[in-house]
Amino acid sequence: IRNAGLDDVTLIVGHQRDLVTKEFPDYPTIVQEEQFGTGHAVRCAEGLRRSQHTLVMFGDKPLLSPKTIREFVQAHLTQKSVLTASTVLHPVPETYSEGYGTVVRQDGRVMALRKIIGTIECDGGMYAFKTAWLWNHIGNLGVHDNGRGAKEYFLPDLVEVATKQGEVIGEYRIQNYEEATGINLPEHI
């Protein structure tokens, strides 16, 4: 992220936070004491309102290049949307889309991100928001059962919130699908 030219970075840490903060001692952190999903993680940082725009990147996407991050931020600023979502085409969707959002389109436009296994066009794990819009709508996230008996708030649901408001969702397609590969389990390394 810093190699992309962004220096106002805050980590939101929860599970195994000691390992994360040990690797990134120079980054300010916010602790997500209980893990209730990506939407909840972002909500833990609600007091941070330092800029007109907020970039959110999932920590399990470590392969995103500085070039891709810069292009994504530029796409968000150019498209002037309340939120911009990254997307990626994955040639082997059954190995990728499990656990990641799938892009739902209508008339070619991104309308929602949902968990649908086995599709080619997936959520790339980067979001940019107009900061005021983000904090005005983060509380509109519905709760989901994560399949393991816990309730979670999914940040990608903000795409559908914006769509229902009639907002146009900005989009950036990650060109190299390998950059958007998630690492959630030791066998993913």
Secondary structure by P-SEA (a helix, b strand, c coil): cccccccccccccccaaaaaaaacccbbbbbccccccaaaaaaaacccccccbbbbbbcccccccaaaaaaaaaaaaaacccbbbbbbbbcccccccccbbbbbbccccccccccccccccccccbbbcaaaaaaaccccbbbbcccccbbbbbccaaaaaaaaabbbbbbbbbccccccccccccccc
